[in-house]
């Protein structure tokens, strides 16, 4: 099960997910591959990840979501997704069996005329009493929506998917608090803490969570933005997405990726826009402040 972790602040939102796809026959794992880009830039105002089912009618979930949301008004995206994913689970005989969630972080108002605020929106069949995704509760046959606003907090971390260990969760919250306090407008600084939590979870997951990751961020000053920056990225002003290979430690070790783009202007998914990956040797050299080859 993928781990999706969202971060909310006043100035930006960010999302990190691993790329692991696990194929099972019954309870037996037959393959595990780090192949999927489980992130969607949605409607120019949200970043969304997903965990649970990796394929729907042989389509990757981002491709399925793109087909579902074609011609749907942005204000109706989440209600339509919730209704359609429930229909899929019923049709496939999975209702009440497999926990699944879409986790989105972005900026919106919950009622017409209200101010636009940072919030997370989760669509799931597995909520705890606080409205957070949880694998420790019975899976419902029905999907519902849960909202959580930043309100008067400086930052908020919202995970979904494979559970983060309590120690790693506390460490992540502390590290995010430190980087947001030190540099409130720079989402790239959240990459290191999010990677540490992801890889701690991967070690404890028995292979369910991968160590390679996709990180995406969206600054408030850019909204609405229907594009993803490529090449030299200004994380403070541009919507960005980077793939972080196994040995990456921070955003500088990544390679620019374009996740799924779903909005009324265009629909694209899974496009790589950087000519190559950094090798493990180059990443280690960069970490040692020795530069890297071009």
Beta strands, then each sheet from edge to edge (+ up, - down):
strand 1: 3-9
strand 2: 12-18
strand 3: 20-25
strand 4: 28-34
strand 5: 39-42
strand 6: 46-51
strand 7: 55-56
strand 8: 59-60
strand 9: 101-108
strand 10: 117-124
strand 11: 144-149
strand 12: 155-161
strand 13: 213-219
strand 14: 240-244
strand 15: 255-258
strand 16: 260-262
strand 17: 267-268
strand 18: 271-272
sheet 1: 12+ 1- 2+ 13- 14+ 15- 18+
sheet 2: 3+ 4-
sheet 3: 11+ 10- 9+ 6- 5+ 16+ 17-
sheet 4: 7+ 8-
end
